Amino acid sequence: MRRRNKRKTSTSYFPCEVEKLEKDLKEGFFKSLPDFTTKKFEHEGQKVFIAFINYMVEKEQIYRYVIEVIQQSNEPWGIEKLKNEIPISDGELRTSLKDVGEDLIKGSFVIYIEGLDQSITYAVPQLKERDPDRAETESLIFGPKISFTESMQTNMNIVHWRLDNPSLVSEKFIIGNEIPTEVRLIYLKDIADDENITEMRRRLNKLKTDDVLESSVLTQYIEDNSYSIFPQLYVTELPDRFCYELKEGKIGVLVDKSSSAVIAPTNFFSFFESTEDLYTRWNMGSFIRIMRLIAMFLSITLTPFYVAALTFHYEIIPTALLVSLGHSRSRVPFPPLLEALILEFLIELIREAGARLPTKVGQTMGIVGGIVIGQAVVQAGFTSNILIIIVALSALASFTVPSYLMGSAIRIMRFPLIIMAGMWGFIGIFYSYCFILIHVIKQKSLGRPYLAPLYPMRPRDFDNSVIRIPFLKSNYRASSNMPKKSKRFQEPPKDKPSDIEDI
């Protein structure tokens, strides 16, 4: 068969000699990578070139479905024949050396037949994927225990399995100049607001960075105010939470190599919700949500209140308690402000050490370390018994928040509040509360009000944030998400009540 000579265009690297392609790939991309592997052989007068990175591809597929198939054929091969007869999907035609090199780095292999004006790459990455396991940071008593993994394919499979809906849309983005990372924008097109989708799409397209390490890193790039201590996008590792929010009209983002997903827009009260509230009865779910909000308030109030009362406002303490406080603090050499800061820092030190140590050792460290060190500092006269109780209650209250990011923000807020209480007493505390409230009111999440439904006031949305009502009465999605379909279901016609004796 006569081979036609084809001229190389100004934008195409091919056609070229096999030896030149091998040399350019090694020098341009894999000069310091000894695992770069090439295979060259002749078939029916054609020079065939195959290249891949040894540890990144399934080599068995290359030998079984590519090399053997080509060698068993009695006819010359072309691009169309490769695309149609190689039993591997997702073949990509490449005309530039840069595209070929980038595909090889991502776990593809390239086939080039000398004389053709195109090469073709196939993705056969050798992935060591972790199976879906129990959630670690968002543990549940009721409901599904499965969590996301680091594999985009596995996570998308879980989402499609939970949301068997033809309106589910997944948009693909590649973010990262040095290390390109796949990012997926996911939403239900029949429910999600077009403005929310457009805004998130704009932020993802606008993002210019070397790489995106993880979902929580992506949120810091695209959130509305990166200087705020409060998280403005919800990061979850629970597929049921992710899919539930999509059904409510929100949009989600998945990042390859990340075991968590991003939900937007969100509000302040979303960080105190858990899907477990839905799996319990409505009255219990409402009680738990309100308890979390009260616990958050107590967590940032108890220790500053103690410092302010002992420093400036002895008159508000009952006489019997004042005597006990005086006796407890008789051996403490520090003022209440320094005493509280030392103990709060000690609690944070124990918490951080327990989180970084192995699970069993960390639990032991948290319990034994807290008891032993707490008892020791009281006996040594560094602090009072009452402050130990108050700091312990504040720490416990902060751990009731389902979101780790919001819980961390609450724990950090205690320190400036304690300092303000030690400097100006109750005036400093109330001034700090006003500053926090103004700051939260000004925040937005994907351009939507962060403090909704409290500000702006939307009483109908309280069901979707602060409290829970029975499912049969909870027919409206939160209006702050601007869903296209405000109703979850069509209300059945009301039947006349019947007496059991009439049956």
PEHU-V786028 format. One record per residue. D_LAST is the distance of its C-alpha to the last C-alpha in whole Angstrom. Layout:
BEGIN
[[D_LAST] [D_LAST]]
END
This chain:
BEGIN
[[88] [90] [88] [88] [90] [87] [89] [87] [85] [86] [82] [82] [83] [83] [85] [87] [89] [86] [89] [89] [85] [85] [88] [86] [83] [85] [87] [84] [81] [82] [85] [84] [81] [83] [79] [80] [80] [81] [82] [84] [85] [86] [84] [86] [88] [86] [86] [82] [81] [78] [78] [75] [75] [75] [72] [70] [69] [68] [71] [70] [68] [71] [73] [71] [69] [72] [76] [75] [73] [76] [79] [77] [78] [81] [81] [81] [78] [78] [75] [73] [73] [72] [69] [68] [69] [69] [65] [65] [62] [63] [67] [69] [72] [74] [78] [79] [80] [78] [75] [76] [77] [73] [71] [73] [72] [69] [69] [70] [72] [75] [76] [79] [81] [85] [86] [82] [81] [78] [77] [73] [71] [68] [66] [66] [65] [65] [63] [62] [58] [56] [53] [50] [50] [48] [49] [51] [52] [48] [46] [42] [40] [37] [37] [40] [43] [45] [48] [50] [53] [57] [56] [55] [54] [52] [50] [50] [48] [46] [45] [44] [42] [40] [40] [39] [40] [42] [43] [45] [48] [51] [55] [58] [61] [64] [65] [68] [72] [73] [70] [68] [64] [61] [58] [55] [53] [50] [47] [44] [45] [42] [42] [45] [47] [50] [53] [52] [52] [56] [57] [56] [58] [61] [61] [61] [64] [66] [66] [69] [70] [72] [68] [65] [64] [61] [58] [58] [62] [61] [59] [62] [63] [61] [59] [60] [62] [64] [65] [62] [61] [58] [56] [55] [53] [51] [52] [49] [50] [46] [44] [41] [42] [44] [42] [39] [42] [43] [39] [39] [42] [45] [48] [49] [53] [54] [57] [59] [60] [58] [55] [53] [52] [52] [49] [50] [50] [49] [49] [50] [46] [46] [48] [46] [43] [42] [39] [38] [37] [34] [33] [32] [30] [30] [32] [34] [35] [36] [38] [40] [41] [42] [44] [46] [47] [48] [50] [52] [53] [54] [56] [58] [58] [59] [62] [64] [63] [65] [68] [68] [67] [70] [72] [72] [69] [70] [69] [65] [65] [65] [68] [66] [65] [68] [70] [68] [69] [73] [73] [71] [73] [76] [77] [76] [79] [77] [76] [72] [72] [74] [72] [69] [70] [71] [68] [66] [68] [68] [64] [64] [67] [65] [62] [64] [66] [62] [61] [64] [65] [63] [59] [60] [63] [62] [59] [62] [64] [61] [60] [64] [66] [64] [64] [68] [69] [67] [68] [72] [72] [71] [74] [76] [76] [75] [71] [69] [66] [64] [65] [64] [61] [60] [61] [59] [56] [57] [57] [54] [52] [54] [52] [49] [49] [48] [50] [54] [56] [54] [54] [58] [59] [57] [60] [63] [62] [62] [66] [67] [65] [67] [70] [69] [68] [71] [73] [72] [69] [66] [67] [68] [64] [63] [65] [64] [60] [61] [63] [60] [58] [60] [60] [57] [56] [59] [57] [56] [54] [55] [55] [52] [52] [52] [50] [47] [45] [47] [50] [49] [46] [43] [40] [38] [39] [39] [36] [38] [41] [41] [37] [34] [31] [27] [27] [25] [27] [30] [30] [34] [37] [40] [42] [45] [45] [45] [42] [42] [38] [37] [34] [32] [29] [27] [25] [21] [20] [18] [15] [13] [12] [8] [7] [6] [6] [4] [0]]
END
